[in-house]
Amino acid sequence: MVSHIEYTPEVANDWKQTAADVKKDYPHQFRRTLDCSTSSQLQSKLWIADVLLDLHLQHEKVALIGGWFANYITELLISIGVSSIHNFEIDEDAKNISYKYNKRYKDTGKYQCSIKDVMIQKMEEDFNLVINSSCEHMYPMKKFRELNPELNCYYVLQSTDEEQYDDHINCVKSEEELALQANIVDVLYSGKIKLDNGMNRFMVIGK
């Protein structure tokens, strides 16, 4: 069971330096770095890693769709055996800060981040696994799949029914609706948890 992040000296060094660099170079992003570091954020990412490990889906080449700063998810995926993570973001600040959080993996080639709107731009690489842990922030994933029909991979999708936030433009009422939105027909896992912040989180894994 994946129940925690191992807080090694390398993790501590990268995350401490990130905090210092954000304060100096990206003060407008300070609030967002706090938001990405909540217990609820960690709960949702632990859930992904735990289920992937249980399903033996810790594949070698993973794409993160809108992975934000990728602080928790990268460390967890590497810890369960993933060897390559490519985060696709539309925010240049998110890319730069994600490289700070994950410097130890950027330096070894295990983590990279690209600026790309994957809902209108086709993928140029093949992946074993595609993870979108923030489906509520973007178009339904069927749009991504229509752009990339050759991607014969598993998808890990998370969303919520919490509509009070302006940037939650695509909420769902259940894990079944999430699967339907993405045209997932071979469902390996679906479930729901309530996070510490009171928000319902739905997850579907399948093809």
Disulfide bonds with the S-S distance in Angstrom:
none
